[in-house]
């Protein structure tokens, strides 16, 4: 099969068939009428600041979408916290980009959602090790988008192998319940010891300790079996069996410490939310987080024409005219018309991305991660 999975091929995105049908009808109509005006369009979520910041993510895909097209594109840097106003601006003949609106918004909406969700996770436990386990919650074609967004948001590691290869960041992970189950009931030690013997020395020895018996019981058995080689234990208790999860984790920690296994770290995973993280972050050393990242609602971006042939214009309910956005020293986010005086201490955020279709600014996840770290220190 040429296309075995339900994935739109790259060529369909690049030639504009990955679009909503009404954009193609628009093309046909404008070409029939001989109209193709020079416009400025902006991608915006909220029109005005609301106090709710989100993370801009997805610019490399946008750059690839518009490269070699007769357009100028500006954007705020990837990894910037935004709160109202535009995040990206396109200038050129309308038909040069009309059919690409659907893909453009999808690139930004999904990646920005994942990054925003991951940032809420990072902020919930700033001193803990936090790994992204979110790839299993999305179509495999989106795995790298999830993991890249998580790294930009400051998470310490990712789980998806192919995404890690693409991003140049080695995937992390130890064992699932399936491994322990394959050895059988009562043979947990055999599973943990086999893992220790089989995997490379660079892989941390973190035993999953909630498969057949009580979490504290399995934890102590793992600690006694592996001794000093045991780096940590992961507790992934099914929600229906958790009860007071914090109490379970405190008990595990107590039993480890009381028997001289203070070096063994404690990790928690399984449907954990930022709220849960805040409740237990003083008890555990790290987290594996999945749905709290991938369940973040897509950012509701829209693209609107705001200027035609140099004249400010907009649909009803939108703000006409080309805009600039600013970050002030106190972390504020301000929106104003381009060319007008901005806030006295404001940093203008828009930067050139493409000029006449030529890429003039590359975006990488390491740089976006550093940008977001700086932005968080200013905003929060």
C-alpha atoms as one frame of an Amber mdcrd trajectory, in Angstrom:
protein
   0.000   0.000   0.000   1.303   3.438  -0.892  -0.546   5.043   2.035  -1.147
   2.391   4.741  -2.101   4.828   7.504  -4.680   7.592   7.745  -2.075  10.289
   7.255  -2.234  13.108   4.730   1.003  12.879   2.728   3.572  15.662   2.811
   3.020  16.492  -0.845  -0.659  17.185  -0.198   0.299  19.703   2.486   2.918
  21.372   0.313   0.706  21.660  -2.776  -2.248  22.940  -0.771  -4.660  20.019
  -1.060  -4.569  19.624   2.721  -7.117  22.392   2.958 -10.779  23.149   3.485
 -12.700  22.989   0.222 -13.988  26.538   0.424 -10.477  27.915  -0.047 -10.279
  26.179  -3.407 -13.684  27.617  -4.321 -12.323  31.028  -3.306  -9.328  30.566
  -5.583 -11.585  29.659  -8.495 -13.832  32.648  -7.895 -11.044  35.215  -7.514
  -9.221  33.916 -10.576 -12.461  34.069 -12.553 -12.968  37.667 -11.420  -9.346
  38.633 -12.072  -8.774  39.595  -8.439  -5.661  38.864  -6.397  -5.056  41.773
  -4.039  -1.919  42.492  -2.051  -2.904  41.858   1.561  -1.577  41.653   5.074
  -3.086  38.858   7.158  -2.534  38.079  10.822  -2.868  34.883  12.847  -4.475
  35.675  16.181  -6.058  33.823  19.089  -7.657  36.379  21.416  -7.879  39.930
  20.096  -6.902  41.545  23.394  -4.811  40.349  26.359  -6.849  38.366  28.876
  -4.164  37.448  31.400  -4.090  33.827  30.170  -0.739  33.132  28.519  -0.088
  30.378  26.001   3.121  29.178  24.323   3.705  29.738  20.609   4.998  26.589
  18.975   5.095  25.087  15.471   7.077  27.673  13.498   9.422  25.227  11.700
   6.444  23.617   9.984   5.091  27.030   9.021   8.487  27.961   7.611   8.566
  24.798   5.503   5.021  25.474   4.309   5.801  28.952   2.971   9.420  28.559
   1.858   9.924  29.513  -1.816   6.562  31.265  -2.030   6.402  34.944  -2.923
   5.554  36.054   0.597   6.958  37.920   3.575   6.248  36.254   6.903   6.937
  37.675  10.366   6.308  35.974  13.689   6.959  36.298  17.363   9.779  33.888
  18.328   8.875  30.279  18.983   8.751  29.654  22.712   7.270  33.095  23.413
   4.377  33.414  25.840   1.555  35.289  24.128  -1.675  36.701  25.479  -3.885
  38.270  22.834  -3.000  39.949  19.569  -1.297  38.436  16.534   1.489  35.867
  16.662   2.235  35.689  12.916   1.862  38.031   9.943   1.778  37.246   6.211
   2.168  39.851   3.467   1.769  39.209  -0.246  -0.785  38.415  -2.921  -3.718
  36.630  -1.343  -3.799  33.706  -3.752  -0.182  32.954  -2.898  -1.286  31.604
   0.496  -5.091  31.283   0.511  -5.238  27.507   0.210  -2.611  27.013   2.931
  -4.623  28.570   5.758  -5.938  25.244   7.051  -2.484  23.699   7.369  -0.984
  26.892   8.791  -3.531  27.066  11.601  -3.237  23.351  12.297   0.542  23.539
  12.605   0.321  26.334  15.164  -2.806  25.249  17.013  -1.773  21.720  17.918
   1.882  22.367  18.746   1.037  25.454  20.825  -1.551  23.440  22.746   0.927
  20.677  23.580   3.572  23.208  24.633   1.086  25.097  26.798  -0.051  21.877
  28.461   3.545  20.801  29.026   4.406  24.172  30.537   1.588  23.799  33.072
   3.129  20.451  33.981   6.620  21.904  34.259   5.427  24.733  36.486   3.527
  22.305  38.729   6.776  20.593  39.770   9.680  22.869  38.851  12.287  20.933
  40.838  11.292  17.398  39.807  12.392  15.315  36.847   9.470  15.333  34.403
   9.292  13.107  31.324   6.801  13.271  28.464   4.792  10.047  28.103   2.265
  11.709  25.782   3.064  10.172  22.392   0.749   7.204  22.972  -2.251   9.540
  23.179  -1.960  10.899  19.629  -1.694   9.619  16.067   1.899   8.406  15.523
   2.339  11.090  12.870   2.059  13.675  15.673   4.487  12.046  18.098   7.376
  14.357  17.230   5.085  17.382  17.603   4.197  16.267  21.132   7.776  15.551
  22.141   9.222  18.700  20.582   6.601  20.822  22.324   7.337  19.090  25.631
  11.056  19.779  25.326  10.415  23.429  24.481   8.248  23.667  27.605  11.193
  22.525  29.702  10.462  18.860  30.324  13.539  16.764  31.033  12.967  13.932
  28.607  10.727  12.188  26.097   9.698   8.581  25.546   9.199   8.237  21.772
  12.145   6.684  19.924  11.461   7.926  16.384  10.638  11.417  17.638  13.876
  11.444  19.597  15.828  10.488  16.481  14.198  13.332  14.572  14.842  15.842
  17.352  18.332  14.721  18.251  17.271  13.853  21.801  17.549  10.270  23.019
  14.317   8.755  24.271  14.027   7.691  27.913  12.206   4.722  29.416  12.633
   1.553  31.426   9.896  -1.097  31.686   6.118  -1.499  31.280   3.833  -3.798
  33.243   3.920  -6.163  30.264   7.540  -7.036  31.029   6.763  -8.015  34.608
   3.614  -9.876  33.574   5.566 -11.938  31.039   7.684 -13.373  33.865   4.559
 -14.355  35.808   3.054 -13.851  39.232   5.610 -14.087  41.993   8.503 -13.684
  39.585   8.921  -9.928  39.860  12.531 -10.283  40.988  13.302 -12.338  37.892
  11.901  -9.569  35.694  13.855  -6.809  37.426  17.101  -8.807  37.407  16.691
  -9.774  33.754  16.208  -6.122  32.882  19.333  -5.201  34.829  21.341  -7.845
  32.971  19.963  -7.041  29.513  19.959  -3.282  29.039  22.910  -0.948  28.623
  24.660   0.638  31.560  23.430   4.103  30.547  19.813   3.077  31.176  18.740
   3.871  34.751  17.582   0.878  36.766  14.054   2.005  37.610  11.786  -0.868
  38.609   8.035  -0.769  38.079   6.608  -1.774  41.458   2.829  -2.149  41.451
   2.076  -5.088  39.182   0.941  -7.949  41.435   1.166  -6.878  45.073   1.258
  -3.890  47.366   3.441  -1.006  46.146   5.572  -0.904  49.282   6.061  -4.676
  49.188   7.201  -4.758  45.564   9.405  -1.701  46.115  11.287  -3.354  48.965
  11.647  -6.566  46.975  13.140  -4.601  44.063  15.503  -2.764  46.384  16.682
  -5.990  47.986  17.085  -7.709  44.605  19.093  -4.978  42.893  20.695  -3.268
  45.879  22.872  -0.313  44.994  22.174  -0.819  41.281  18.560   0.243  41.731
  18.219   3.915  40.748  14.545   4.267  41.489  11.066   2.784  41.447   8.055
   3.860  39.440   4.558   3.697  40.879   1.857   3.610  38.189  -1.064   2.334
  40.236  -4.339   2.120  38.319  -6.697   4.928  39.308  -9.390   2.540  40.561
  -6.910   1.051  43.052  -5.213   4.214  44.243  -7.295   5.476  47.105  -5.100
   8.089  48.742  -2.220   8.169  46.238  -0.172  10.578  48.316  -0.409   8.237
  51.300   0.716   5.279  49.175   3.746   7.208  47.971   4.618   8.408  51.474
   4.448   4.817  52.697   6.771   3.663  49.906   9.230   6.441  50.728   9.081
   5.627  54.431   9.766   1.939  53.926  12.688   2.623  51.593  14.285   5.100
  53.958  13.734   2.999  57.058  15.624   0.096  55.464  18.576   2.115  54.249
  17.504   2.637  50.646  17.525   6.432  50.767  19.328   6.523  47.401  16.351
   4.970  45.592  14.311   7.675  43.882  10.538   7.607  43.606   8.692   8.282
  40.332   4.951   8.538  39.749   2.983   8.141  36.522  -0.468   7.276  35.216
  -3.069   9.975  34.514  -1.340  12.534  36.710  -2.502  16.138  36.365  -0.765
  19.363  37.387  -3.057  19.426  40.423  -1.897  15.944  41.427   1.715  16.961
  40.897   1.381  19.864  43.283  -0.117  17.525  45.896   2.695  14.969  45.787
   5.756  16.849  44.514   7.296  16.944  47.985   7.153  13.139  48.190   8.399
  12.040  44.755  11.488  12.789  42.684   9.959  12.662  39.241   6.932  12.162
  37.020   5.925  10.607  33.736   3.155  12.751  32.249   1.010  11.971  29.217
  -2.604  13.104  28.973  -2.006  16.353  30.873   0.074  17.383  27.852  -1.934
  15.911  24.996  -5.369  16.784  26.403  -4.595  20.511  26.276  -7.273  22.107
  24.076  -6.065  23.265  20.647  -5.366  26.982  20.591  -8.201  28.616  18.651
  -6.114  30.513  16.122  -7.726  32.344  13.216  -6.244  34.047  10.172  -7.730
  37.407   9.198  -6.940  39.924   6.511  -6.264  43.270   8.207  -5.010  45.348
   5.275  -5.636  45.384   1.512  -3.535  47.513  -0.851  -2.310  49.598   2.101
  -5.780  50.262   3.536  -6.759  48.966   6.967  -9.707  46.562   6.773 -11.259
  43.711   8.748 -14.346  41.596   9.100 -16.832  42.613  11.739 -15.589  41.858
  15.245 -11.916  41.830  14.283  -9.340  44.606  14.619  -8.240  46.262  11.387
  -4.719  47.408  10.617  -1.274  45.843  10.899  -0.241  45.352  14.516   2.795
  44.943  16.719   2.942  43.165  20.062   5.264  43.979  22.940   6.648  42.396
  26.090   7.237  44.901  28.859   9.748  44.650  31.676   7.028  43.625  34.130
   6.032  40.707  31.906   3.043  42.448  30.354   1.802  41.695  26.834   0.647
  44.710  24.826  -0.940  45.048  21.378  -0.836  48.178  19.240  -0.837  49.362
  15.636   2.463  48.984  13.812   4.275  52.290  13.433   2.703  53.810  16.519
   4.633  54.341  19.732   4.679  51.199  21.831   5.145  50.963  25.604   8.219
  52.858  26.747   9.860  49.737  28.143   8.332  47.396  25.561  10.256  44.855
  23.467   8.694  44.490  19.991   8.241  40.762  19.473   7.733  40.338  15.729
  10.792  39.182  13.782  11.211  38.321  10.083  10.752  34.649   9.275  10.727
  34.717   5.454  11.372  37.422   2.873  10.128  36.770  -0.667   9.909  33.122
   0.295  13.509  32.932   1.496  14.038  31.729   5.043  15.798  34.440   7.038
  15.387  32.987  10.530  15.765  29.357  11.526  13.946  28.000  14.546  15.221
  25.130  16.701  13.714  23.618  19.822  16.751  24.351  21.985  16.524  28.061
  21.200  12.765  28.067  21.741  13.264  26.316  25.081  15.722  28.999  26.183
  13.345  31.743  25.002  10.465  30.267  26.982  12.594  29.989  30.100  13.421
  33.701  29.862   9.822  34.606  29.141   8.549  32.636  32.126  10.952  34.444
  34.437   9.512  37.756  33.211   5.821  36.820  33.072   5.306  34.604  36.105
